[in-house]
Amino acid sequence: MPSDCISYQKSGYFSKLIIDYLNEKETLKKLYNRFPKLENFEAQIEEKKINFNENNIATKKRNVLVKTLEKQYQNIAISKKTLHNINLLKKENTFTITTGHQLNLFTGPLYFIYKIISTINLCDTLKAKFPNHNFVPVYWMATEDHDFEEINYFWFKGKKNIWQKEYHGPVGRFSTEGLELVFEDFSTALGSGKNATYLKELFRKGYIEHHNLTDATRYIVNEIFKEKGLVILDGDDKNLKKLFAPYIKQELLHQTASTEVLKTNTLLSAYKTQVNPREINLFFMEGNLRERIVFENNTYTVLNTNYCFTEGEILTELENNPEKFSPNVILRPLYQ
């Protein structure tokens, strides 16, 4: 079947920075290790092996990850392929290809789906190219994000279906209360038919039968992609945060991310600024609270709260409760 293709560069949807990156402009190459061409993955795999196996930490981290996933999958039907992929994560020749996204209501924009499909396809391509290695597709749920207005709706037949709710804090912990009204309106708009029935059941079982947005989103994405072996991970977890704690400590004490991002912004002065870092790129998270940590007058405080810590106190809090520290958009890729 004939088809027409438009390159990303000619689509009109991307900034000059992204177009220059896609064109592998020489001045940008110092900002990344390897361009993601298939022929570059062999060197990337070997480098990742060396870096990840330093000090024999790989086995410990892999075991923590697998145990966490087993716990998170306890209450949903897991496919044989997904279970197989989770078990593959214990092996030293297994690598992950990860995409992350917010918990958009009923998946929200189409690129939510495209990102996951692209991740699965890349794993298949890499397995064919490197048959002695395993590649596991991972969807990282942005459960700690607090931008509810970015995720509380989806479009159907030209209508914006909105989940009206008072909100504050990490969205993954939100109760699904109130989604019955969205379900009623959506069901009416769907009408009847095989596909309509499937979508109604998917929505009902996802949002009406689960009590928080994390569990609901995990159920829905698993139902759509479980036969493809997709592994779904929630980073809002104490044991995973323990592994990330050394980097949280470094950020608290030395504000490393801010320093490095400002250096990068200088190198990218010819382009629109992509992000302006905070001095400390961390939130403090407790219950339905997620507020920025700031450092002033030799004291760590949490904005809009009465929380304040000395250096010793906040490091003790980190050691005892690492799950209370949440990376912002700059540090999240490192954690992810």
C-alpha positions as CSV (number, residue, x, y, z in Angstrom):
1,M,0.0,0.0,0.0
2,P,1.5,3.4,-1.0
3,S,2.1,5.9,1.8
4,D,3.5,9.4,2.2
5,C,5.9,10.2,4.9
6,I,6.9,13.6,6.4
7,S,10.1,13.8,8.3
8,Y,10.1,15.1,11.9
9,Q,12.2,18.0,10.6
10,K,9.5,19.1,8.0
11,S,6.5,18.4,10.2
12,G,6.5,21.9,11.7
13,Y,5.9,20.5,15.2
14,F,9.5,20.6,16.6
15,S,11.7,23.4,17.9
16,K,15.0,24.4,16.3
17,L,16.9,22.5,19.1
18,I,15.1,19.2,18.4
19,I,15.6,19.6,14.7
20,D,19.3,20.3,15.1
21,Y,19.5,17.3,17.4
22,L,17.8,15.1,14.8
23,N,20.2,16.4,12.2
24,E,23.1,15.5,14.6
25,K,24.5,19.0,14.5
26,E,28.1,19.0,15.6
27,T,27.7,21.7,18.3
28,L,25.2,19.6,20.2
29,K,27.2,16.3,20.3
30,K,29.0,17.3,23.4
31,L,25.7,17.2,25.3
32,Y,24.9,13.5,24.8
33,N,26.9,10.3,24.7
34,R,25.6,8.5,21.6
35,F,22.9,9.3,19.1
36,P,20.2,6.6,19.2
37,K,21.0,4.8,16.0
38,L,20.7,1.0,15.9
39,E,24.5,0.7,15.2
40,N,25.3,2.6,18.3
41,F,23.5,0.3,20.7
42,E,26.3,-2.3,20.9
43,A,28.7,0.2,22.4
44,Q,25.9,1.5,24.7
45,I,25.2,-2.0,25.9
46,E,28.8,-2.7,26.7
47,E,29.2,0.6,28.5
48,K,26.1,0.0,30.6
49,K,27.3,-3.4,31.6
50,I,30.5,-2.0,32.9
51,N,29.0,1.0,34.7
52,F,26.1,-1.0,36.2
53,N,28.2,-3.9,37.5
54,E,30.7,-1.7,39.4
55,N,31.2,-2.9,43.0
56,N,28.8,-5.8,42.3
57,I,25.8,-3.6,42.9
58,A,23.8,-5.0,39.9
59,T,22.5,-8.1,41.6
60,K,21.2,-6.1,44.7
61,K,19.5,-3.5,42.5
62,R,18.0,-6.0,40.2
63,N,16.6,-8.0,43.1
64,V,15.1,-4.9,44.7
65,L,13.5,-4.0,41.4
66,V,12.0,-7.4,40.8
67,K,10.6,-7.7,44.4
68,T,9.1,-4.3,44.0
69,L,7.4,-5.2,40.7
70,E,6.1,-8.5,42.1
71,K,4.5,-6.6,45.0
72,Q,3.0,-4.0,42.6
73,Y,1.5,-6.7,40.4
74,Q,-0.1,-8.6,43.2
75,N,-3.7,-7.5,42.6
76,I,-3.9,-7.6,38.8
77,A,-3.8,-10.3,36.1
78,I,-0.3,-10.6,34.8
79,S,0.4,-12.2,31.5
80,K,3.0,-14.9,31.0
81,K,5.1,-12.6,28.8
82,T,5.1,-9.8,31.4
83,L,6.0,-12.2,34.2
84,H,8.7,-13.6,32.0
85,N,10.1,-10.1,31.4
86,I,10.0,-9.3,35.2
87,N,12.0,-12.4,35.9
88,L,14.5,-11.6,33.1
89,L,15.4,-8.4,35.0
90,K,17.4,-10.6,37.4
91,K,19.8,-11.5,34.6
92,E,22.9,-9.5,33.9
93,N,22.3,-9.6,30.1
94,T,18.9,-7.9,30.5
95,F,18.4,-4.2,29.7
96,T,15.4,-2.0,29.9
97,I,14.0,0.4,27.4
98,T,11.9,2.9,29.4
99,T,9.2,5.5,28.6
100,G,7.5,7.6,31.2
101,H,4.3,9.5,31.2
102,Q,1.8,11.2,33.4
103,L,-1.3,9.3,34.6
104,N,-3.6,10.8,32.0
105,L,-7.3,10.0,32.4
106,F,-8.1,7.0,30.1
107,T,-4.6,7.5,28.6
108,G,-5.4,11.1,27.4
109,P,-3.4,12.2,24.3
110,L,-2.6,9.7,21.6
111,Y,1.2,10.1,22.2
112,F,0.7,8.3,25.5
113,I,0.0,5.2,23.5
114,Y,2.6,6.0,20.8
115,K,5.4,6.3,23.4
116,I,4.7,2.8,24.8
117,I,4.3,1.2,21.3
118,S,7.6,2.8,20.3
119,T,9.3,1.4,23.4
120,I,7.9,-2.1,22.7
121,N,9.0,-2.0,19.1
122,L,12.5,-0.9,20.0
123,C,12.8,-3.8,22.3
124,D,11.8,-6.2,19.5
125,T,14.3,-4.6,17.1
126,L,17.1,-4.8,19.6
127,K,16.4,-8.4,20.4
128,A,16.6,-9.3,16.7
129,K,19.9,-7.4,16.4
130,F,21.4,-8.6,19.7
131,P,19.9,-12.1,20.3
132,N,22.2,-12.9,23.3
133,H,20.7,-10.0,25.3
134,N,17.2,-9.4,26.6
135,F,15.3,-6.1,26.3
136,V,12.4,-5.3,28.5
137,P,9.9,-2.5,27.8
138,V,9.0,-0.4,30.8
139,Y,6.3,2.2,31.3
140,W,7.3,4.4,34.3
141,M,4.1,5.9,35.8
142,A,4.6,9.5,36.9
143,T,2.6,8.9,40.1
144,E,4.4,11.6,42.1
145,D,3.5,14.4,39.7
146,H,1.1,17.0,41.0
147,D,-0.1,18.7,37.9
148,F,-3.7,17.4,38.0
149,E,-5.1,19.9,35.4
150,E,-2.8,18.4,32.8
151,I,-4.2,14.9,33.3
152,N,-7.8,15.1,34.4
153,Y,-9.5,15.0,31.0
154,F,-9.7,13.2,27.6
155,W,-11.3,14.1,24.4
156,F,-14.0,11.9,22.7
157,K,-16.1,12.9,19.7
158,G,-15.1,16.6,20.1
159,K,-16.1,16.7,23.8
160,K,-13.7,17.2,26.6
161,N,-14.5,14.8,29.3
162,I,-13.3,16.3,32.6
163,W,-12.8,14.8,36.0
164,Q,-13.9,17.6,38.4
165,K,-12.1,17.2,41.7
166,E,-10.4,19.2,44.4
167,Y,-6.8,18.3,44.2
168,H,-3.4,18.6,45.9
169,G,-0.4,16.4,46.2
170,P,0.9,13.4,44.1
171,V,-1.8,12.4,41.6
172,G,-1.1,8.7,42.0
173,R,-2.5,8.7,45.5
174,F,-5.7,10.4,44.4
175,S,-9.0,8.6,45.2
176,T,-10.9,7.7,42.0
177,E,-14.1,9.0,43.7
178,G,-16.1,11.1,41.2
179,L,-15.2,9.2,38.1
180,E,-18.6,7.5,38.1
181,L,-20.0,10.8,36.6
182,V,-17.3,10.7,33.9
183,F,-18.2,7.1,33.2
184,E,-21.9,7.8,32.8
185,D,-21.3,10.6,30.3
186,F,-18.7,8.6,28.4
187,S,-20.8,5.5,28.3
188,T,-23.7,7.4,26.8
189,A,-21.4,8.9,24.1
190,L,-19.9,5.5,23.2
191,G,-23.3,4.0,22.3
192,S,-23.4,0.3,21.7
193,G,-21.4,-2.3,19.8
194,K,-18.5,-4.6,20.5
195,N,-15.8,-2.0,20.8
196,A,-18.0,0.3,22.8
197,T,-18.6,-2.5,25.3
198,Y,-14.9,-3.2,25.5
199,L,-14.1,0.5,26.3
200,K,-16.9,0.7,28.8
201,E,-15.6,-2.3,30.7
202,L,-12.0,-1.1,30.5
203,F,-13.0,2.2,32.0
204,R,-15.3,0.7,34.6
205,K,-12.9,-1.9,35.8
206,G,-10.0,0.5,35.8
207,Y,-11.5,3.5,37.5
208,I,-14.6,2.3,39.3
209,E,-13.2,-0.9,40.7
210,H,-9.8,0.6,41.9
211,H,-9.5,3.1,44.7
212,N,-6.6,5.3,43.5
213,L,-5.2,6.6,40.3
214,T,-2.0,4.6,40.4
215,D,-3.9,1.3,40.6
216,A,-6.4,2.3,38.0
217,T,-3.8,3.4,35.5
218,R,-1.7,0.3,36.0
219,Y,-4.8,-1.9,35.4
220,I,-5.8,-0.1,32.2
221,V,-2.3,0.1,30.7
222,N,-1.7,-3.6,31.6
223,E,-4.9,-4.6,29.9
224,I,-3.9,-2.9,26.7
225,F,-0.3,-4.0,26.6
226,K,0.1,-7.1,28.8
227,E,0.3,-9.5,25.8
228,K,3.3,-7.4,24.6
229,G,5.1,-8.0,27.9
230,L,5.1,-4.4,29.0
231,V,6.3,-3.9,32.6
232,I,4.7,-1.1,34.5
233,L,6.6,0.5,37.4
234,D,5.5,2.9,40.1
235,G,8.5,4.9,41.5
236,D,6.6,6.0,44.6
237,D,8.1,3.2,46.6
238,K,10.3,3.2,49.7
239,N,12.7,0.4,48.6
240,L,13.3,2.0,45.2
241,K,13.9,5.4,46.9
242,K,16.5,3.8,49.1
243,L,18.5,3.0,46.0
244,F,18.1,6.6,44.9
245,A,19.0,8.1,48.3
246,P,22.7,8.8,47.6
247,Y,21.7,11.1,44.8
248,I,19.0,12.8,46.9
249,K,21.7,13.4,49.6
250,Q,24.1,14.9,47.0
251,E,21.4,17.2,45.8
252,L,20.5,18.3,49.3
253,L,24.1,19.0,50.3
254,H,25.6,20.3,47.1
255,Q,22.8,21.3,44.8
256,T,24.4,19.4,42.0
257,A,21.6,19.5,39.4
258,S,21.3,23.2,39.4
259,T,25.0,23.7,38.8
260,E,25.1,21.2,35.9
261,V,21.9,22.4,34.2
262,L,23.1,26.1,34.3
263,K,26.3,24.9,32.5
264,T,24.2,23.2,29.9
265,N,21.9,26.3,29.5
266,T,25.1,28.3,28.7
267,L,26.0,25.9,26.0
268,L,22.5,26.1,24.6
269,S,22.4,29.9,24.7
270,A,21.5,30.0,21.0
271,Y,18.2,28.2,21.7
272,K,15.1,28.9,23.8
273,T,15.8,27.9,27.5
274,Q,14.4,24.4,28.1
275,V,14.3,24.5,31.8
276,N,15.3,26.7,34.7
277,P,16.5,24.6,37.7
278,R,15.7,25.2,41.3
279,E,18.5,25.5,43.8
280,I,17.2,22.2,45.2
281,N,15.3,20.0,42.7
282,L,13.4,18.0,45.2
283,F,9.9,17.9,46.8
284,F,9.0,16.7,50.2
285,M,6.1,14.3,50.0
286,E,3.8,13.1,52.8
287,G,0.3,11.8,52.4
288,N,-1.4,14.3,50.0
289,L,1.4,16.8,50.4
290,R,4.1,17.5,47.8
291,E,5.9,20.8,48.3
292,R,9.3,22.1,47.3
293,I,12.3,21.9,49.6
294,V,14.3,25.1,49.9
295,F,17.5,25.9,51.7
296,E,17.7,29.3,53.4
297,N,19.7,30.6,56.4
298,N,21.3,27.2,56.8
299,T,17.9,25.6,57.2
300,Y,15.9,23.2,55.0
301,T,12.2,24.2,54.9
302,V,9.2,22.8,53.0
303,L,7.2,25.5,51.3
304,N,3.7,26.2,52.5
305,T,4.2,24.0,55.6
306,N,5.8,24.3,59.1
307,Y,8.4,21.7,58.3
308,C,12.0,22.8,58.8
309,F,15.2,20.7,59.2
310,T,18.8,21.2,60.1
311,E,21.3,19.5,57.9
312,G,21.6,16.6,60.3
313,E,17.8,16.3,60.7
314,I,17.0,16.2,57.0
315,L,19.7,13.6,56.4
316,T,18.2,11.5,59.2
317,E,14.8,11.9,57.6
318,L,16.2,10.8,54.3
319,E,17.8,7.7,55.9
320,N,14.6,6.7,57.7
321,N,12.0,7.8,55.2
322,P,13.5,8.1,51.7
323,E,10.0,7.7,50.1
324,K,9.2,11.2,51.4
325,F,11.7,12.8,48.9
326,S,10.4,13.3,45.4
327,P,12.6,14.4,42.4
328,N,11.3,17.2,40.2
329,V,11.3,17.2,36.4
330,I,15.1,17.7,36.3
331,L,16.1,14.8,38.7
332,R,13.3,12.4,37.7
333,P,15.1,11.1,34.6
334,L,18.0,10.1,36.8
335,Y,15.7,8.2,39.2
336,Q,13.8,6.7,36.3
